[in-house]
Amino acid sequence: MQKPTGCSSSSCGGNDHVEINILLSRPTPIPQSSDHQRQGDDGDATIGATRPVRPTIANSGPVLLKRVWDFAKEDRNRVTFSCKAGLAAVLVSFLVLLNAPYHVFGINIVWAILTVTIMFEYTVGATFNRGFNRGLGSLLAGVLAIGVAEMAIHMGTAAEPIVIAISIFIIGALTSFMKLWPSLVPYDYGFRIMLVTYCLVIAYGYRLRNPIQTALERLYCIAIGAVVAVAVNVLVFPIWAGEQLHRELVGSFNSVADSLEACVKKYLEDDEAEHLELKTVMEEFPDEPAYRKCTSAANSSAKLESLANSAKWEPPHGRFRHMYPWSEYVKVGAVLRYCAYEVMALHGVVHSEIQAPHNLRIIFRSQIQEMANVAAALIRDLGKDISTMRRSLRNMKRVHDSAENLQRAMEMHSHLLLVTDYNYSKQQARDTKFVSKISVQASSGEREPSSGEIQQSAPPSEEEPLPKMMAWRSTEVLSLATFTSLLVELVARLDHLVEAVDELSKMAKFKHTSNELLGMHNSITHSSP
């Protein structure tokens, strides 16, 4: 700001009008570095810093392409399914593009295109399921529409629209109520198709005055679309829901085993310095991919049930025979899910704010490590048996022995977990020394000390705390006890997991391994006279 000009001393001191000119110079912008600009975007930069330039479409294009590439590379069946869906849409569109089929079916051929786009699902089983619902719903709707339309025609021109309107209300209310019934929830899509088809057929039939022909033409077009969808999905690189379910369950076994080993390794190697920052959300563990896999295995119940329902509609294929027990996969997954919960709880102890001292954890290192290795190996073996579809003899003695060794070690070193309070120990030592002195004086014939001496020698009660019970050293020790108890609980869960896998192997008729055949032969040999 410059000094004001045009003002004399006499005029400035009087009451005359004074004109003051103030010239404000424009500040020169201070160049900012890239780091300083980034700080300005966070609100920590000084005044004058500019916001960083937002990424343009040209900059975000390669990033988006890389994400799409990674997404497709993660599961190549996604690309296969997309190409198959496009192929089915093209094939059914030829019925409209070519003159010959279009002259036969007319505009009703659009129903074939709608059927393909609606029916075509990711797996073969899901396509069959969707096709069954659509076919049955369309058939029932067509039959009802023809019957109601004929009845309305015979009741006269005046009553015909009233009868049709009442029938649409009744069908809409019934289908909407029935799809809410618990046992009919899987057929929700069929009820929707039934309502839509009934309304369209009876409405078009009322205007065209030929409900039978209208219903038949639409049913023919729906059948053509269903055949195209099923043929492309089954014959062109089929994606079987049974194979997907099989791989998903085996992957869950491996994920739980890897997460267990990673958790125990981290617990035994960590020290207190690595637990300064507590993360409230357990999914925020970027350095533990095994934990994220375990979380996916614990949350895969809906996916397993969906794949099992779709697999029931598939014909025999590959290693899976007719009437394969897909529901047992869901049961095994449910038992494995509880094991995953135990492993997730172990991760919670590892990342808790209160930790047992590192030197205390080292004492039980061998027992904890042995138990974790045995449990993880058992989980992997069970997953391998399901993957290879073979039955193996399971000796749980080693797993139970490892759990007993850990419990025995906890009992043997219980003195490290339980200590006496410091103030209580100090006072107890003084009290013991004073009582011993009195006893020596009495036994040697000396005079007994007076009450004043006893009062003077005994520690005042108001200065020292009262005796206390044996207590835990601190809440840090509870962390170790919780960790070991969760490991023991995991072993109990593994017993149920072995039983579930054995039941699956019996119902699915897995092949016996050489070890099991040898064991059966030995048992028969010893039992024979």
C-alpha positions, 0 to 999 in steps of 0.5 A: 500500500502506497502513501496517500498523496494530495493531502496537505497538513492544513487541509488534513487537520481541518474539517474540509473534504479530504480525498485520499487515493489508496493504490493496492499493488497486486501480489506476485504469486509464489511458485509452489512445488508439486509436494507443496501443492499436494499439501494444499489439497489436504488443507495444510498448505499456505495461502497461495497454493493451488489445487492439483490438477484433476486426472483427465480422461486421457490419464484415467484411461490406462488405469481403467484398462488395467483394472479391466484387464486384471478383472478379466485375468482373475477369472477367464470364464468371465470373458468366455461368458460375455462372448457366449452371451453375445453369440446367443444374442446374434444367433437369435437376432437373425430370426428378425434380420432374415426375411423368412423367419420374420414372415412366419412369426412376425413381430412376435419373434421379439419374445425369442430375443427377450428369452435369450437375454433373460435366460442366459446365465453364467453357469449351465445349471443356472441357465437350466433353472432360469429356463425351467422357471420361464417355460413353466410360468409361460405355459401356465400363463398361456393356458390360463389366458386362453381359458379365461379369454374364451370364458370372457368371450362367451359372457358377452361384449359388455362383460368381457373387459370386466372379466379380464380385469378381474382375472388379471387382479386375481392372477397378480395377487395369487402370484405375488402371494405365492412367491413370498411362500418360503418353500416357493422362493426359488421359483420367484422368477417363474411367478413373475414370468407367469404374471407378465405373460398372462397380462400380455397374452390376454390383453393382446388376445382381447384386441386381436380377437384370437387368444389361442393363436396369440398364445401359441405364437408367443410360446413358440418364440419363447421355446426358440429363444430357450433352445438357443440359450441352452444350446450355446451355454452347453455346447460352447465352452460350458461353465458348470456350476458343479465345477465352480462349487467344487473349486470354491470349497477346495479353495476355502480349505486352503485359505483357512489353512494358510490364514492359520499358519500366517496368524500363528507365525505373526503372533510368535514373531511379533513384539510389542512395538508392532502393536502401537497402532490399533485398527478398529476395522479388521479388514484393513490389514493390507499386509495379510492377504491370507486373512482376506482369503479367510474372510472370503471363505467365512462369507461364502455361504450364500455363494455355495448355496447358489452354486449348489442349487444351480448344480442340481439342474445340470446333467452328469458331466466330468467326474460328477455323476447323476444325482450327485450330493451337492447339498453335502458341499453346503454342509461341509462349507458350513462346518468349515465356516466355523473353523474360519471364525476361529481363525479370524478370532485368532487374528483379532488377538494378534491385532489387539491392543493388549498383548502378552509379553514376547518373552512369555509367548516364546515359552510356548512357541514349540507347542503353539507352532506344532498345534498350528502346523498339525491343524493346518496340515489336516485342513489341507489334506481334507481339501485335497481329498475333496479335490481328488475325490478320494477317501483317506484314513484320518488319524486324529490322535496327532491333532489331539496330542498336540492340543494336550501338549499345549494344555500340559505346557500351560499347566506346567508353566502356570506359575508364570501366569499367576503372581502375587501382588507386590505390596502383599508379598512385601507385607507378608514377608515382614509379618512372617519375620515378626512372627518367627521372632516371637516364636524364637523368644518364647521357645528360648525362655525369654520374656514375651514382648509386651503389647506395646512392643508388638504394636511398635514392631508390627507394620501399621495396617493403615500404611500397607494394603490388606492381603489380597488373593492370587491375581493375574499378572495383568490383563496382558496375560489374558491375551495368551490364554485367549489365543491358546484356548482358541487353538484348542477350540479349533481342534474341537471344530476339526473333529466335526469337519472330518466327520462332514468330509467323511459323510460327503465322501461316502455319499459321493462315493469317493475312491479309496486310497491305497492306505485305506484299502490296506487298513481295511484289508488288515482289519478284515485279516485280524477279524477273521478266525 
